[in-house]
Amino acid sequence: MVSSEAIRTAVGILGNAIALGLFLSPTPTFVRIWKKGSVEEFSPFPYLATLLNCMMWVVYGLPMVHPHSILVITINGSGVIIELSFVILFLLYSQRGKRLMVLAMLLGEIAFVGVVALLVLTLTHTYERRSLIVGVICVFLCAMMYASPLSVMKMVIQTRSVEFMPPFLSLASFFNGTCWTAYALIRFDPYIVIPNSLGAIFAVAQLILYATYYKSTKEQMEARKKAAEMGLAEVVVAKGEANKISSTPNGYKSEIREM
Protein backbone atom coordinates (compact mmCIF):
# COMPACT_ATOMS: atom_id res chain seq x y z
CA MET A 1 0.00 0.00 0.00
CA VAL A 2 1.27 3.47 -0.90
CA SER A 3 1.85 5.59 2.17
CA SER A 4 0.25 8.99 2.64
CA GLU A 5 3.72 10.52 2.80
CA ALA A 6 4.59 9.12 -0.64
CA ILE A 7 1.33 10.49 -2.04
CA ARG A 8 2.05 13.85 -0.44
CA THR A 9 5.52 13.93 -1.98
CA ALA A 10 4.10 13.07 -5.41
CA VAL A 11 1.48 15.83 -5.09
CA GLY A 12 4.20 18.23 -3.95
CA ILE A 13 6.31 17.44 -7.01
CA LEU A 14 3.26 18.01 -9.21
CA GLY A 15 2.66 21.24 -7.30
CA ASN A 16 6.23 22.30 -8.07
CA ALA A 17 5.64 21.75 -11.79
CA ILE A 18 2.32 23.62 -11.76
CA ALA A 19 3.71 26.47 -9.66
CA LEU A 20 6.63 26.79 -12.09
CA GLY A 21 4.05 27.13 -14.85
CA LEU A 22 2.30 29.79 -12.74
CA PHE A 23 5.51 31.76 -12.31
CA LEU A 24 6.34 31.51 -16.02
CA SER A 25 2.79 32.16 -17.28
CA PRO A 26 3.28 35.97 -17.60
CA THR A 27 6.16 35.39 -20.06
CA PRO A 28 4.04 36.33 -23.15
CA THR A 29 3.11 39.57 -21.38
CA PHE A 30 6.74 40.47 -20.79
CA VAL A 31 7.72 39.52 -24.35
CA ARG A 32 5.10 42.06 -25.45
CA ILE A 33 6.49 44.65 -23.01
CA TRP A 34 10.04 44.04 -24.29
CA LYS A 35 9.00 44.34 -27.95
CA LYS A 36 6.99 47.52 -27.40
CA GLY A 37 9.47 49.04 -24.96
CA SER A 38 6.62 49.98 -22.62
CA VAL A 39 4.66 48.38 -19.77
CA GLU A 40 1.47 50.04 -21.15
CA GLU A 41 -1.38 49.52 -18.65
CA PHE A 42 -0.01 46.32 -17.12
CA SER A 43 0.16 46.42 -13.34
CA PRO A 44 3.39 45.59 -11.44
CA PHE A 45 1.54 44.66 -8.24
CA PRO A 46 0.85 40.96 -9.04
CA TYR A 47 4.57 40.39 -9.68
CA LEU A 48 5.73 42.33 -6.63
CA ALA A 49 3.20 40.48 -4.48
CA THR A 50 4.33 37.13 -5.89
CA LEU A 51 7.99 37.99 -5.30
CA LEU A 52 7.37 38.91 -1.66
CA ASN A 53 5.29 35.78 -1.19
CA CYS A 54 8.01 33.52 -2.63
CA MET A 55 10.75 35.09 -0.51
CA MET A 56 8.70 34.59 2.64
CA TRP A 57 7.89 30.95 1.80
CA VAL A 58 11.62 30.29 1.32
CA VAL A 59 12.10 31.48 4.90
CA TYR A 60 9.21 29.23 6.04
CA GLY A 61 10.77 26.20 4.37
CA LEU A 62 14.21 26.62 5.95
CA PRO A 63 15.25 23.58 8.05
CA MET A 64 15.64 25.76 11.14
CA VAL A 65 12.09 27.13 10.73
CA HIS A 66 9.95 24.29 9.34
CA PRO A 67 11.92 21.05 8.77
CA HIS A 68 11.26 18.62 5.91
CA SER A 69 9.95 21.33 3.55
CA ILE A 70 12.45 21.03 0.73
CA LEU A 71 9.68 21.09 -1.93
CA VAL A 72 8.51 24.42 -0.54
CA ILE A 73 12.03 25.83 -0.82
CA THR A 74 12.74 24.53 -4.34
CA ILE A 75 9.67 25.98 -6.01
CA ASN A 76 9.64 29.27 -4.13
CA GLY A 77 13.36 29.75 -4.72
CA SER A 78 12.67 29.36 -8.44
CA GLY A 79 9.79 31.81 -8.07
CA VAL A 80 12.07 34.41 -6.50
CA ILE A 81 14.41 34.28 -9.51
CA ILE A 82 11.60 34.40 -12.08
CA GLU A 83 9.55 37.16 -10.43
CA LEU A 84 12.64 39.26 -9.79
CA SER A 85 13.39 39.07 -13.52
CA PHE A 86 9.87 40.32 -14.32
CA VAL A 87 10.15 43.17 -11.81
CA ILE A 88 13.49 44.23 -13.32
CA LEU A 89 11.82 44.38 -16.76
CA PHE A 90 9.16 46.62 -15.21
CA LEU A 91 11.92 48.88 -13.91
CA LEU A 92 13.52 49.05 -17.36
CA TYR A 93 10.38 49.85 -19.35
CA SER A 94 8.30 51.98 -16.94
CA GLN A 95 7.99 55.75 -16.91
CA ARG A 96 10.03 57.56 -14.25
CA GLY A 97 7.22 57.89 -11.71
CA LYS A 98 6.19 54.23 -11.88
CA ARG A 99 9.83 53.11 -11.97
CA LEU A 100 10.59 54.85 -8.67
CA MET A 101 7.49 53.38 -7.08
CA VAL A 102 8.38 49.83 -8.19
CA LEU A 103 11.99 50.25 -7.02
CA ALA A 104 10.89 51.54 -3.60
CA MET A 105 8.49 48.60 -3.18
CA LEU A 106 11.16 46.10 -4.25
CA LEU A 107 13.71 47.42 -1.75
CA GLY A 108 11.04 47.52 0.95
CA GLU A 109 10.14 43.87 0.33
CA ILE A 110 13.75 42.72 0.54
CA ALA A 111 14.27 44.67 3.78
CA PHE A 112 11.04 43.27 5.28
CA VAL A 113 11.94 39.63 4.58
CA GLY A 114 15.47 40.15 5.90
CA VAL A 115 14.24 41.68 9.15
CA VAL A 116 11.61 38.97 9.71
CA ALA A 117 14.12 36.17 9.10
CA LEU A 118 16.67 37.76 11.41
CA LEU A 119 14.21 38.33 14.25
CA VAL A 120 12.63 34.88 14.01
CA LEU A 121 15.95 33.05 13.94
CA THR A 122 17.47 35.03 16.82
CA LEU A 123 14.53 35.64 19.16
CA THR A 124 12.57 32.37 18.93
CA HIS A 125 14.07 29.00 19.80
CA THR A 126 11.57 26.29 18.80
CA TYR A 127 10.39 25.00 15.43
CA GLU A 128 6.76 25.39 16.47
CA ARG A 129 7.11 29.07 17.38
CA ARG A 130 9.14 29.89 14.27
CA SER A 131 6.68 28.03 12.02
CA LEU A 132 3.77 29.83 13.67
CA ILE A 133 5.20 33.34 13.19
CA VAL A 134 6.48 32.86 9.66
CA GLY A 135 3.45 30.74 8.70
CA VAL A 136 0.95 33.44 9.71
CA ILE A 137 2.89 36.02 7.70
CA CYS A 138 2.97 33.63 4.72
CA VAL A 139 -0.79 33.08 4.90
CA PHE A 140 -1.35 36.84 4.75
CA LEU A 141 1.15 37.40 1.93
CA CYS A 142 -0.04 34.43 -0.10
CA ALA A 143 -3.62 35.70 0.15
CA MET A 144 -2.36 39.11 -0.99
CA MET A 145 -0.59 37.50 -3.96
CA TYR A 146 -3.73 35.72 -5.09
CA ALA A 147 -5.85 38.83 -4.45
CA SER A 148 -3.43 41.23 -6.18
CA PRO A 149 -5.25 40.96 -9.57
CA LEU A 150 -8.36 42.45 -7.92
CA SER A 151 -7.32 45.92 -9.13
CA VAL A 152 -7.05 44.53 -12.65
CA MET A 153 -10.42 42.81 -12.24
CA LYS A 154 -11.95 46.16 -11.33
CA MET A 155 -10.50 47.69 -14.50
CA VAL A 156 -11.87 44.74 -16.52
CA ILE A 157 -15.40 45.38 -15.22
CA GLN A 158 -15.14 49.12 -15.87
CA THR A 159 -13.72 48.82 -19.39
CA ARG A 160 -15.41 45.53 -20.34
CA SER A 161 -12.02 44.43 -21.64
CA VAL A 162 -9.68 41.64 -20.51
CA GLU A 163 -6.79 42.81 -22.69
CA PHE A 164 -4.60 43.51 -19.66
CA MET A 165 -5.62 40.45 -17.60
CA PRO A 166 -3.56 37.53 -18.98
CA PRO A 167 -5.67 34.33 -18.97
CA PHE A 168 -2.63 32.06 -18.55
CA LEU A 169 -1.90 33.62 -15.15
CA SER A 170 -5.46 33.02 -13.94
CA LEU A 171 -5.53 29.44 -15.20
CA ALA A 172 -2.15 28.64 -13.67
CA SER A 173 -3.25 30.22 -10.37
CA PHE A 174 -6.29 27.94 -10.28
CA PHE A 175 -4.32 24.72 -10.81
CA ASN A 176 -1.58 25.85 -8.43
CA GLY A 177 -4.01 26.71 -5.63
CA THR A 178 -5.89 23.44 -6.07
CA CYS A 179 -2.76 21.27 -6.09
CA TRP A 180 -1.12 22.88 -3.03
CA THR A 181 -4.41 22.71 -1.13
CA ALA A 182 -4.46 18.94 -1.76
CA TYR A 183 -0.79 18.71 -0.71
CA ALA A 184 -1.46 20.45 2.59
CA LEU A 185 -4.61 18.44 3.34
CA ILE A 186 -2.79 15.08 3.16
CA ARG A 187 -0.69 16.06 6.19
CA PHE A 188 -2.68 19.00 7.45
CA ASP A 189 -0.82 22.29 7.26
CA PRO A 190 -3.22 25.22 7.75
CA TYR A 191 -0.60 27.75 6.64
CA ILE A 192 -0.62 26.21 3.16
CA VAL A 193 -4.31 25.20 3.00
CA ILE A 194 -5.86 28.60 3.78
CA PRO A 195 -4.11 30.85 1.22
CA ASN A 196 -4.08 28.28 -1.59
CA SER A 197 -7.77 27.47 -1.28
CA LEU A 198 -8.46 31.21 -1.39
CA GLY A 199 -6.19 31.43 -4.42
CA ALA A 200 -8.20 28.81 -6.28
CA ILE A 201 -11.39 30.78 -5.57
CA PHE A 202 -9.88 34.09 -6.76
CA ALA A 203 -8.62 32.37 -9.92
CA VAL A 204 -12.09 31.02 -10.69
CA ALA A 205 -13.49 34.56 -10.38
CA GLN A 206 -10.85 35.83 -12.84
CA LEU A 207 -11.62 33.07 -15.34
CA ILE A 208 -15.34 33.86 -15.14
CA LEU A 209 -14.56 37.51 -15.88
CA TYR A 210 -12.37 36.49 -18.81
CA ALA A 211 -15.13 34.35 -20.30
CA THR A 212 -17.66 37.15 -19.74
CA TYR A 213 -15.69 39.95 -21.42
CA TYR A 214 -13.65 38.04 -24.00
CA LYS A 215 -16.09 38.83 -26.84
CA SER A 216 -16.36 42.55 -26.00
CA THR A 217 -12.55 42.72 -25.79
CA LYS A 218 -12.21 41.33 -29.32
CA GLU A 219 -14.78 43.85 -30.55
CA GLN A 220 -12.90 46.75 -28.94
CA MET A 221 -9.57 45.62 -30.39
CA GLU A 222 -11.10 45.27 -33.86
CA ALA A 223 -12.65 48.73 -33.57
CA ARG A 224 -9.27 50.23 -32.60
CA LYS A 225 -7.61 48.45 -35.51
CA LYS A 226 -10.17 49.80 -38.00
CA ALA A 227 -9.89 53.30 -36.55
CA ALA A 228 -6.11 53.16 -36.89
CA GLU A 229 -6.38 51.96 -40.50
CA MET A 230 -8.87 54.74 -41.35
CA GLY A 231 -6.59 57.32 -39.72
CA LEU A 232 -3.66 56.09 -41.77
CA ALA A 233 -5.74 56.25 -44.96
CA GLU A 234 -6.74 59.86 -44.20
CA VAL A 235 -3.10 60.79 -43.67
CA VAL A 236 -2.16 59.25 -47.02
CA VAL A 237 -5.00 61.08 -48.84
CA ALA A 238 -4.14 64.38 -47.19
CA LYS A 239 -0.51 63.97 -48.15
CA GLY A 240 -1.51 63.20 -51.71
CA GLU A 241 -3.65 66.35 -51.94
CA ALA A 242 -0.78 68.43 -50.57
CA ASN A 243 1.53 67.03 -53.23
CA LYS A 244 -0.99 67.97 -55.95
CA ILE A 245 -1.18 71.57 -54.74
CA SER A 246 2.57 71.92 -54.47
CA SER A 247 2.98 70.64 -58.03
CA THR A 248 0.45 73.11 -59.54
CA PRO A 249 2.11 75.67 -61.91
CA ASN A 250 2.67 79.12 -60.35
CA GLY A 251 0.79 80.84 -63.11
CA TYR A 252 -2.33 78.79 -62.46
CA LYS A 253 -2.21 79.54 -58.74
CA SER A 254 -1.95 83.24 -59.43
CA GLU A 255 -5.02 83.05 -61.70
CA ILE A 256 -6.96 81.47 -58.87
CA ARG A 257 -5.92 84.26 -56.47
CA GLU A 258 -6.95 86.96 -59.04
CA MET A 259 -10.38 85.38 -59.51
Secondary structure by P-SEA (a helix, b strand, c coil): cccaaaaaaaaaaaaaaaaaaaaacaaaaaaaaaaacccccccaaaaaaaaaaaaaaaaaacccccccaaaaaaaaaaaaaaaaaaaaaaaacccaaaaaaaaaaaaaaaaaaaaaaaaaacccccaaaaaaaaaaaaaaaaaaaaacaaaaaaaaaaacccccccaaaaaaaaaaaaaaaaaaaacccaaaaaaaaaaaaaaaaaaaaaaacaaaaaaaaaaaaaaaaaaaaaaaaaaaaaaaaaaccaaaaaaaaac
